[in-house]
């Protein structure tokens, strides 16, 4: 079985921070059950990063069953857009 999703990708680039600018202290928070964890994108207010142009990418995600215990297994991968 496959599930097709469209995701928005926004690349980030490092800004040139001044030498006196120190990184913010990391915040440790417990993730509620079911969440994958923090985003890999920097916070919007972080002046050390600049967002680039966003684009939409199609992903086809195969879903199978584990042979040992029957759990669902999700293995996402990018599929090139045939119109590109």
Residue frames as a rotation matrix with the C-alpha (Angstrom) as fourth column:
UNK 1
0.591 0.807 0.000 0.00
0.807 -0.591 0.000 0.00
0.000 0.000 -1.000 0.00
UNK 2
-0.602 -0.752 0.269 1.19
0.752 -0.647 -0.124 3.54
0.267 0.128 0.955 -0.72
UNK 3
0.528 0.651 -0.545 0.14
0.728 -0.677 -0.104 6.92
-0.437 -0.342 -0.832 0.63
UNK 4
-0.220 -0.584 0.781 0.96
0.847 -0.511 -0.144 10.01
0.483 0.630 0.607 -1.40
UNK 5
0.522 0.308 -0.795 1.50
0.707 -0.677 0.203 13.32
-0.476 -0.668 -0.572 0.38
UNK 6
0.339 -0.415 0.844 2.58
0.510 -0.673 -0.536 16.78
0.791 0.612 -0.016 -0.73
UNK 7
0.428 -0.286 -0.857 5.01
0.848 -0.202 0.491 18.51
-0.313 -0.937 0.155 1.64
UNK 8
0.925 -0.144 0.351 6.28
0.001 -0.924 -0.382 22.08
0.379 0.354 -0.855 1.71
UNK 9
0.320 -0.910 -0.264 10.08
0.947 0.307 0.093 22.34
-0.004 -0.280 0.960 1.82
UNK 10
0.956 -0.119 0.269 11.76
-0.108 -0.993 -0.056 25.56
0.274 0.025 -0.961 3.00
UNK 11
0.276 -0.926 -0.259 15.57
0.792 0.372 -0.485 25.58
0.545 -0.071 0.835 2.89
UNK 12
0.985 -0.042 -0.166 17.48
0.077 -0.755 0.652 27.67
-0.152 -0.655 -0.740 5.45
UNK 13
0.299 -0.933 0.200 20.91
0.517 -0.017 -0.856 29.27
0.802 0.359 0.477 5.14
UNK 14
0.117 -0.353 -0.928 23.14
0.959 -0.204 0.198 30.60
-0.260 -0.913 0.315 7.89
UNK 15
0.915 0.082 0.396 23.13
0.164 -0.970 -0.177 34.37
0.370 0.227 -0.901 8.20
UNK 16
-0.127 -0.992 0.018 26.40
0.485 -0.078 -0.871 36.07
0.865 -0.102 0.491 9.04
UNK 17
0.808 0.480 -0.341 25.95
0.512 -0.286 0.810 36.75
0.291 -0.829 -0.477 12.76
UNK 18
0.456 -0.663 0.593 28.07
-0.587 -0.725 -0.360 39.27
0.669 -0.184 -0.720 14.58
UNK 19
-0.342 -0.701 -0.626 30.83
0.020 0.661 -0.750 37.69
0.940 -0.269 -0.212 16.72
UNK 20
-0.889 -0.027 0.458 29.18
-0.437 -0.251 -0.864 38.92
0.139 -0.968 0.211 19.93
UNK 21
0.124 0.990 -0.062 25.96
-0.944 0.137 0.300 37.07
0.305 0.022 0.952 19.21
UNK 22
-0.830 -0.401 0.387 25.73
-0.522 0.802 -0.290 33.94
-0.194 -0.443 -0.875 21.34
UNK 23
-0.595 0.631 -0.497 23.45
-0.056 0.584 0.810 31.00
0.802 0.510 -0.312 20.53
UNK 24
0.138 0.715 0.686 20.32
-0.874 -0.238 0.424 30.64
0.466 -0.658 0.592 22.67
UNK 25
-0.679 -0.329 0.656 20.33
-0.665 0.654 -0.361 28.07
-0.310 -0.681 -0.663 25.42
UNK 26
-0.689 0.461 -0.559 18.67
-0.137 0.675 0.725 24.78
0.712 0.576 -0.402 24.36
UNK 27
-0.211 0.727 0.654 15.30
-0.977 -0.132 -0.168 24.10
-0.035 -0.674 0.738 25.92
UNK 28
-0.949 -0.083 -0.303 14.69
-0.099 0.994 0.038 20.55
0.298 0.066 -0.952 27.06
UNK 29
-0.222 0.939 0.263 11.05
-0.953 -0.153 -0.261 19.56
-0.205 -0.309 0.929 26.99
UNK 30
-0.682 0.079 0.727 9.45
0.002 0.994 -0.107 16.16
-0.732 -0.072 -0.678 27.23
UNK 31
-0.784 0.415 -0.461 7.64
-0.550 -0.123 0.826 15.19
0.286 0.901 0.325 24.03
UNK 32
0.026 0.862 0.506 4.07
-0.834 0.298 -0.464 14.03
-0.551 -0.410 0.727 24.48
UNK 33
-0.377 -0.134 0.917 3.47
0.148 0.968 0.202 10.44
-0.914 0.212 -0.345 23.32
UNK 34
0.472 0.578 0.666 3.02
0.690 0.227 -0.687 10.14
-0.548 0.784 -0.292 19.56
UNK 35
0.904 -0.209 -0.372 5.23
-0.351 -0.860 -0.371 13.09
-0.243 0.466 -0.851 18.59
UNK 36
0.765 -0.642 0.038 8.41
0.505 0.563 -0.654 12.54
0.398 0.519 0.756 16.60
UNK 37
-0.011 -0.792 -0.610 10.38
0.928 -0.235 0.290 15.30
-0.373 -0.563 0.738 18.30
UNK 38
0.153 0.046 -0.987 11.39
0.073 -0.997 -0.035 18.88
-0.985 -0.067 -0.156 17.62
UNK 39
0.972 0.202 0.121 11.42
0.152 -0.146 -0.978 20.38
-0.180 0.968 -0.173 14.14
UNK 40
0.107 -0.977 0.185 14.71
0.936 0.161 0.313 20.56
-0.335 0.140 0.932 12.30
UNK 41
0.210 0.025 0.977 13.84
0.589 -0.801 -0.106 24.10
0.780 0.598 -0.184 11.16
UNK 42
-0.807 -0.520 -0.280 15.25
0.543 -0.465 -0.699 26.97
0.234 -0.716 0.658 13.21
UNK 43
-0.044 0.801 -0.597 12.85
0.794 -0.335 -0.508 29.21
-0.606 -0.497 -0.621 15.14
UNK 44
0.468 0.313 0.826 11.41
0.821 -0.501 -0.275 32.04
0.328 0.807 -0.492 13.02
UNK 45
0.995 -0.034 0.096 12.86
-0.068 -0.924 0.377 34.66
0.075 -0.381 -0.921 15.37
UNK 46
0.461 -0.886 0.052 16.44
0.511 0.313 0.801 33.26
-0.725 -0.343 0.597 15.20
UNK 47
0.780 -0.136 -0.611 18.51
-0.441 -0.812 -0.383 35.95
-0.444 0.568 -0.693 13.41
UNK 48
-0.230 -0.956 0.184 21.28
-0.520 0.280 0.807 33.43
-0.823 0.090 -0.561 12.64
UNK 49
-0.601 0.099 0.793 19.18
0.549 0.772 0.320 31.79
-0.580 0.628 -0.518 9.89
UNK 50
-0.465 0.462 -0.755 17.50
-0.696 -0.718 -0.011 33.09
-0.547 0.521 0.656 6.73
UNK 51
0.093 0.604 0.792 14.68
0.194 0.769 -0.609 31.20
-0.976 0.211 -0.045 5.00
UNK 52
-0.921 -0.353 -0.161 14.98
-0.119 -0.138 0.983 30.57
-0.370 0.925 0.085 1.26
UNK 53
-0.365 0.807 -0.464 12.20
-0.914 -0.215 0.344 30.09
0.178 0.549 0.817 -1.26
UNK 54
-0.307 0.360 0.881 9.71
-0.434 0.771 -0.466 27.34
-0.847 -0.526 -0.080 -0.42
UNK 55
-0.507 0.222 -0.833 8.60
-0.789 0.270 0.552 24.63
0.347 0.937 0.038 -2.82
UNK 56
0.417 0.717 0.559 6.14
-0.808 0.574 -0.132 21.74
-0.415 -0.396 0.819 -2.76
UNK 57
-0.644 -0.655 -0.395 7.48
-0.747 0.649 0.142 18.19
0.163 0.387 -0.908 -3.08
UNK 58
0.518 0.811 -0.273 5.46
-0.752 0.584 0.307 15.04
0.408 0.046 0.912 -3.69
UNK 59
-0.624 -0.664 0.412 6.29
-0.778 0.575 -0.252 12.09
-0.069 -0.478 -0.876 -1.44
UNK 60
0.350 0.647 -0.677 5.13
-0.543 0.729 0.417 8.53
0.763 0.221 0.607 -1.94
UNK 61
-0.359 -0.426 0.830 5.19
-0.933 0.176 -0.313 6.66
-0.013 -0.887 -0.461 1.34
UNK 62
-0.190 0.274 -0.943 5.04
-0.271 0.908 0.319 2.85
0.944 0.316 -0.098 1.23
UNK 63
-0.086 0.243 0.966 3.29
-0.993 0.063 -0.104 1.20
-0.086 -0.968 0.236 4.15
UNK 64
-0.134 -0.024 -0.991 3.88
-0.333 0.943 0.022 -2.51
0.933 0.333 -0.135 4.81
UNK 65
0.852 0.376 0.364 3.49
-0.481 0.292 0.826 -4.96
0.204 -0.879 0.430 7.69
UNK 66
-0.216 -0.923 0.318 6.39
-0.976 0.200 -0.082 -6.31
0.012 -0.328 -0.944 9.70
UNK 67
0.006 0.178 -0.984 6.73
-0.440 0.884 0.158 -10.06
0.898 0.432 0.084 9.11
UNK 68
-0.804 -0.430 -0.410 7.57
0.145 0.527 -0.837 -10.77
0.576 -0.733 -0.362 12.76
UNK 69
-0.786 0.457 -0.415 4.82
0.470 0.006 -0.883 -9.00
-0.401 -0.889 -0.219 14.69
UNK 70
-0.093 0.837 0.539 2.48
0.992 0.031 0.123 -7.44
0.086 0.546 -0.833 12.11
UNK 71
0.048 0.068 -0.997 3.26
0.428 -0.903 -0.041 -3.81
-0.903 -0.424 -0.072 13.00
UNK 72
0.921 0.224 0.318 2.85
0.386 -0.421 -0.821 -1.20
-0.050 0.879 -0.475 10.28
UNK 73
-0.089 -0.984 -0.154 6.18
0.704 -0.172 0.689 -0.12
-0.705 -0.047 0.708 8.78
UNK 74
0.934 0.353 -0.056 6.43
0.239 -0.734 -0.635 3.28
-0.265 0.580 -0.770 7.10
UNK 75
-0.067 -0.990 0.125 9.45
0.730 0.037 0.683 4.01
-0.681 0.137 0.720 4.87
UNK 76
0.809 0.462 -0.364 9.14
0.137 -0.749 -0.648 7.49
-0.572 0.474 -0.669 3.32
UNK 77
-0.365 -0.903 0.228 11.22
0.633 -0.062 0.772 8.47
-0.683 0.426 0.594 0.30
UNK 78
-0.088 0.275 -0.957 11.10
-0.428 -0.878 -0.213 11.25
-0.899 0.391 0.195 -2.28
UNK 79
0.076 0.179 0.981 9.73
0.800 0.576 -0.167 10.53
-0.595 0.798 -0.100 -5.73
UNK 80
-0.862 -0.432 -0.265 10.85
0.203 -0.774 0.600 12.87
-0.464 0.463 0.755 -8.54
UNK 81
0.145 0.907 -0.396 8.07
-0.161 -0.374 -0.914 14.92
-0.976 0.197 0.092 -10.12
UNK 82
-0.041 -0.164 0.986 7.64
0.816 0.564 0.128 13.59
-0.577 0.809 0.111 -13.71
UNK 83
0.822 0.406 0.400 6.87
0.566 -0.663 -0.490 17.13
0.066 0.629 -0.774 -14.92
UNK 84
0.680 -0.621 -0.389 10.27
-0.205 -0.671 0.713 18.42
-0.704 -0.405 -0.583 -13.76
